[in-house]
């Protein structure tokens, strides 16, 4: 039989919301919503609770929210997907992690259909563009780039699918590495003569607008190709979320360099 406290929380919505807002993200998402259907529905319909879980924007301003130097990264996502939130900063954009190790979800439950993490926004204020820079080649390296439009806001699902598609589903090698540059335009590496002689990433960054605050960087310049066919149909289904979307982002060559020229 429900206790008196439980009855109050069930029949006085304001009290229930106040109590739930005191919980941390993980408890709210993984435990509280399992208590009963009322709690579950409250967590998924209350604007205040949804904002706490990064499931909806802080405001209703459309089509974009005010840009700000202050950013709040989703703490639960940063804990669960640390490779995405290692905060690559210039001039060390090349310090990335192995894609084959970092892009595999930590637990099977993260792969189930309807997993909450895919719908969670990666940060506040929300971002509606995700930049992408790809390094190809061995001795003669080329940089390709593009910008993915995400009108509904950059969610972990969109960010994960882009990184997985390009790092493991395009031209994967055993040395493929990736990282995410949590960008503030004022901190971009400066352009200089070496940037153009060496074919550097900062050239691609300089061509991205100031509203591109998240940039996925992938290095495909490894020397040991994986011994399997390439393409979306060959991604390992065992490691793919049920709602995985292969990214067909079109890339343009930003710059290249012939080391022998």
C-alpha angles and dihedrals in degrees: 000000000000115000122241090256091051091050091052091050091048097050101034105060094186091059092048093051092048091053094046092050088062092061123093120249097258095050092045093050102038107028114017096056090055094060094085142322092267092057092044092052092045093053092050098044105038110097091210093052093043090053090050087055093046090242096129137022121272090239140021095237110139145233089007140359123236112279114239138179088227111083130177113207117209101261096204093052090046089055096046099038103033095162090065094050101043086115104230107213131186137296087028101060088131094063098098137149131243109279095209090058101035100045098056110100111246096233135024090239089068088066097056121113112268095020107173096224092070092062096045118108112238095223149350128277088044120241124219098193133057117195123213131200123183128190114207136179135039115244094358102051126194131188122217125186144179142163124239114213114220107177093178091055134271106292127183089250092058093044094047095046093050093049094044094046095051100035100041106014105045114049102338123186132179088254097049109138133183141184141168123242109210092208134212105176094222089062096053114126109265120250116245139157092277090056090064096038093051100037097240136190094241089073090061091045092052090058094054118091123247090255091068100092100157120057125182111209120198128183113205093166094109123133101220114069119206111253098240140081119276130234143073094291091060099055110118106260090202089069099037125098112241091247095046113152118202109227116234094183108161113233130206125205106254100181142331139194133210105212090197094051 
